[in-house]
Amino acid sequence: MHLPHLLGIEGLDREQITAVLDTAEEMAQVQTRELKKLPALRGRTIVNMFFEDSTRTKMSFDLAAKRLSADTMAFAGKGSSTSKGESLRDTVLTVAAMGIDGFVIRHSASGAAKLAMEWTGLPVINAGDGTHEHPTQALLDAFTMRRALGPLQGRNVAIVGDLRHSRVVRSNLLCLRELGAHVTLVAPPTLMPDAIEDWPASQGMTITNDLDEVLADADALMMLRVQRERMSGAFFPSEADYIAGWGLTRERLAKLPDHAVVCHPGPMNRGLEISPEAADAARSLILDQVAAGVSVRMAVLFHIFSGEGSHA
C-alpha cells in the first residue's frame, strides 16, 4: 500500500490504518535486532521542519528515518530565516529547491502541512498542526492499545482532559472510530471543543463532563495534558479543582477494570491530569507509546517514501 502523504487521519479508511499498524509490528521486530536498520529508504532525503518545540515526535521521526537508511535534515523555526520574517511558503520552497524528497512538518497553524504539500508538490507528513490533527500520535496510540487489548472493535476508550487545546483528540477520535472502538470524550465544560458534535466522527460518540461515570466500563483511558501555555484565561478555578474533577488519581485508578490500560501522549503534568501512581502503574502504557512512536513512524515513512508510486 502506498500513501501519497499523511496530513491527517481524516480520509484514511480502516484498511489503510490497519496496514500501517501491521507494518509497524514488523518495524517493531527490527528494533529488537542487534542491527536496527533497514535499507528501504536509502538515497531519500527527508527534512524535519519543526516550528514548535517537540521532544518525542521530533526525535522519533529522526530515528525512524535513520533506521530506514534515509538521510535527514533538521530545521527549527527558532534561529532560522523565519525568525527574520521569511514566510512559511518561501521557507518550504527554498528547502524543496535543494532537491529533497519530502517533509515532516509541525506548525502552530492548522493547515500548514497541507499548504506545504500544495506549494511544493512533495509528500508531507503532518507532525501536528495547530489544534487540527496529529495523525502519527493517533496511530501510535492505536498501535499501543491494540498490542495490549487485542482488536479495538467494540472497545471503550475514554479521552480525558484538555480537549479544547488538543490536536491529538481529533486524530484519536477519527482513528479509534475507524477501528471500531467506542469513544467517550470527558472534559470540564470550559475545555470541551466548540461544536464538537459536528466533527466528522462524532456519530455514536459519547460526551460527558463526569469522569467517574466512565471508569467502570473503560478498556483504556487516554489522559491529555493540560496545555497551560495555550490558555489565555482561567479555564478552571484551581489545580485542586481540576484534580478533583478530572485528574486520574490513585482512587480513580483503583476503580478501573483489571484489564484496563492508561495512556498519555506526553509530556505529562504529573500530579495534575495524572497522578504519579497512575503514570507509573503496571497498567500504564506511557513508555510503550514512546517506543511505539519509532515503529509507527517507520511504517508511515515506509508507506510514503518507498515502493511503486512514491516520489522519485
C-alpha positions in Angstrom: 0.0 0.0 0.0 1.3 3.4 -1.0 0.4 6.6 0.8 1.0 9.9 -1.1 1.2 11.8 2.2 -0.2 11.9 5.7 -2.0 15.2 6.5 -4.5 13.7 8.9 -6.4 10.6 9.9 -9.4 12.0 8.2 -9.6 10.4 4.7 -7.9 7.1 5.8 -10.1 4.0 6.0 -9.8 1.0 8.3 -7.8 -1.0 5.7 -5.2 1.8 5.3 -4.9 2.3 9.1 -4.6 -1.4 9.7 -2.0 -1.7 7.0 0.2 0.9 8.7 -0.3 -0.7 12.1 0.6 -4.1 10.7 3.8 -2.7 9.1 4.6 -1.1 12.4 4.5 -4.5 14.0 7.2 -5.6 11.5 9.2 -2.5 12.2 9.0 -3.2 16.0 10.6 -6.5 15.3 13.5 -4.7 13.6 14.1 -2.8 16.8 14.7 -6.0 18.7 17.6 -6.9 16.5 21.2 -6.2 17.1 21.4 -4.2 13.9 18.3 -1.9 14.0 18.5 -0.8 10.4 16.8 -1.5 7.0 17.9 -0.2 3.6 14.3 0.7 2.5 14.8 4.4 2.1 18.5 4.6 1.2 19.0 7.6 -1.1 16.0 9.5 0.2 16.3 12.8 2.0 13.6 13.9 4.4 13.5 17.3 6.1 12.1 17.6 9.6 10.7 21.1 9.9 9.6 21.9 13.5 8.3 25.4 14.1 7.1 24.3 17.5 9.1 22.7 20.3 9.0 18.9 20.5 11.0 16.1 22.0 9.2 12.8 21.4 7.8 13.5 17.9 10.9 15.2 16.6 13.4 12.6 17.9 11.3 9.6 16.9 10.8 10.8 13.3 14.5 11.4 13.0 15.3 8.0 14.4 12.6 6.3 12.3 14.1 7.8 9.1 17.6 6.8 10.0 16.6 3.3 10.8 15.2 3.1 7.3 18.6 4.4 6.0 17.2 7.8 4.8 19.2 11.0 5.2 17.6 13.6 7.4 17.9 17.3 7.7 16.6 19.1 10.9 15.0 22.5 10.7 13.9 24.5 13.7 11.9 27.7 13.4 13.9 29.5 16.0 17.1 30.8 14.6 16.1 30.2 11.0 15.1 32.7 8.3 11.5 32.5 9.5 12.6 34.4 12.6 13.8 37.1 10.2 10.4 37.4 8.7 10.5 34.9 5.8 7.1 33.4 5.1 6.3 29.7 5.5 5.8 29.5 1.8 9.2 30.9 0.9 10.9 28.7 3.5 9.4 25.4 2.3 10.0 26.3 -1.3 13.6 27.2 -0.6 14.2 23.9 1.2 12.4 22.0 -1.6 14.7 23.6 -4.2 17.6 21.8 -2.6 16.4 18.5 -4.1 14.8 16.8 -1.0 12.2 14.1 -1.2 9.7 15.2 1.4 8.9 17.0 4.7 7.8 16.2 8.2 6.2 19.4 9.5 5.0 20.6 12.9 3.5 24.1 13.0 1.2 26.2 15.2 -1.2 27.0 12.3 -3.9 24.5 11.4 -3.5 23.5 7.8 0.2 24.4 7.5 1.2 20.9 6.4 -1.4 20.8 3.6 -0.2 24.2 2.3 3.4 22.9 2.3 2.3 20.0 0.2 0.4 22.2 -2.2 3.2 24.7 -2.6 6.0 22.1 -3.2 4.2 19.1 -4.7 6.2 16.9 -2.3 5.0 14.3 0.2 4.3 15.8 3.6 3.7 14.2 6.9 1.8 16.3 9.4 3.6 16.1 12.8 1.0 18.4 14.4 -0.7 21.5 13.0 -2.4 23.9 15.4 -5.3 22.3 17.2 -6.2 20.4 14.0 -4.6 16.9 13.8 -1.6 14.9 14.9 -2.1 11.7 12.9 1.1 9.7 13.8 0.3 10.2 17.5 -3.2 8.7 16.9 -1.6 5.8 15.0 0.9 5.0 17.7 -1.8 5.3 20.4 -3.9 2.7 18.5 -0.9 0.5 17.9 -0.1 0.5 21.7 -3.7 -0.1 22.7 -4.1 -2.9 20.1 -1.0 -4.6 21.4 -2.3 -4.5 25.0 -6.0 -5.2 24.3 -6.2 -7.0 21.0 -8.5 -5.8 18.2 -10.1 -2.5 19.2 -13.5 -3.3 17.7 -16.1 -2.8 20.4 -13.6 -1.5 23.0 -14.5 1.5 25.1 -11.8 4.3 25.1 -12.2 7.4 27.1 -10.2 10.5 26.2 -10.0 12.8 29.2 -8.8 16.3 29.8 -7.9 19.5 27.9 -9.8 18.6 24.7 -10.1 22.3 23.6 -6.4 22.8 23.0 -5.5 19.3 21.9 -4.5 18.3 18.4 -4.4 14.7 19.5 -8.1 14.3 20.3 -9.4 14.8 16.8 -6.9 12.3 15.3 -7.5 9.8 18.0 -11.3 10.1 17.7 -11.1 9.5 13.9 -8.6 6.6 14.2 -10.3 4.8 17.0 -13.8 5.1 15.5 -12.5 3.8 12.2 -11.1 0.8 14.0 -14.5 0.1 15.6 -13.9 1.4 19.2 -16.5 3.5 21.1 -15.0 6.8 22.2 -16.1 8.8 25.2 -14.8 12.4 25.5 -14.5 13.7 29.0 -13.7 17.3 30.0 -14.8 20.2 32.0 -17.3 22.3 30.0 -14.7 25.0 29.6 -12.2 22.6 28.0 -14.7 20.9 25.6 -14.1 22.0 21.9 -16.7 24.2 20.3 -19.2 22.5 18.0 -17.7 19.1 18.7 -21.0 17.4 17.8 -20.3 18.5 14.2 -16.9 16.7 13.9 -16.8 14.0 11.2 -16.5 11.1 13.6 -19.0 12.4 16.2 -21.8 9.9 15.3 -22.1 7.4 18.2 -19.6 9.3 20.3 -20.4 9.9 23.9 -19.6 13.3 25.5 -19.7 13.9 29.3 -18.2 16.1 32.0 -18.2 13.3 34.5 -15.0 11.2 34.6 -16.2 8.9 37.4 -19.2 7.6 35.5 -17.0 6.2 32.7 -14.3 4.4 34.8 -16.1 1.1 35.3 -16.7 0.4 31.6 -13.4 1.7 30.3 -10.9 -0.5 28.4 -8.5 2.4 28.0 -8.1 5.8 29.5 -6.3 8.4 27.4 -5.3 11.3 29.7 -4.4 14.5 27.9 -2.0 17.2 29.1 -3.5 20.5 30.4 -1.9 22.9 27.9 -1.4 25.9 30.1 0.8 27.6 27.5 -2.2 27.8 25.1 -4.6 29.2 27.8 -5.1 32.9 27.8 -7.6 32.9 30.6 -8.8 30.8 33.6 -10.4 27.6 32.3 -10.8 26.1 35.8 -10.7 27.6 39.2 -7.6 25.9 40.5 -5.4 22.9 40.1 -7.0 21.3 43.1 -10.4 21.7 41.4 -9.1 20.2 38.2 -7.6 17.2 40.0 -10.8 16.7 42.0 -13.0 16.6 38.8 -10.8 15.2 36.0 -7.4 14.0 37.4 -6.5 10.3 37.2 -5.9 10.0 41.0 -4.9 6.8 42.9 -8.6 6.4 43.9 -9.8 6.6 40.3 -7.1 4.2 39.1 -8.4 1.6 41.6 -11.9 1.8 40.1 -10.8 0.8 36.6 -11.4 -2.8 35.4 -8.4 -5.1 36.0 -7.6 -5.3 32.2 -8.0 -1.5 31.5 -4.9 0.4 30.4 -3.8 4.0 30.9 -2.3 6.1 28.1 -0.9 9.7 27.9 0.7 11.2 24.7 3.1 13.3 26.8 4.6 15.4 28.1 2.8 14.8 31.4 1.9 17.3 34.2 2.4 14.7 37.0 0.1 15.5 39.8 -2.3 17.4 37.7 -4.1 15.4 35.0 -2.4 12.2 36.1 -1.0 11.1 39.5 2.4 9.6 39.8 0.8 6.3 40.9 -1.2 6.2 37.7 1.7 7.3 35.5 4.0 4.6 36.9 1.3 1.8 37.3 1.8 -1.6 35.8 -1.2 -0.9 33.5 0.4 2.4 32.3 1.4 2.2 28.6 3.0 5.6 28.5 6.6 4.4 27.8 5.1 1.8 25.4 3.6 4.7 23.5 7.1 6.3 23.2 8.6 3.1 21.9 5.7 2.7 19.5 6.4 6.1 18.1 9.5 4.9 16.3 7.9 1.8 14.9 4.8 3.6 13.7 6.7 6.5 12.2 9.0 4.0 10.4 5.8 2.4 9.0 4.4 5.7 7.8 7.7 6.8 6.2 8.0 3.4 4.5 4.5 3.6 3.0 5.1 7.1 1.7 8.7 7.1 0.5 9.3 3.5 -0.7 7.8 1.4 -3.4 5.9 1.9 -6.5 4.2 5.3 -6.8 6.4 7.1 -4.3 8.1 10.4 -5.1 11.3 9.9 -7.0 
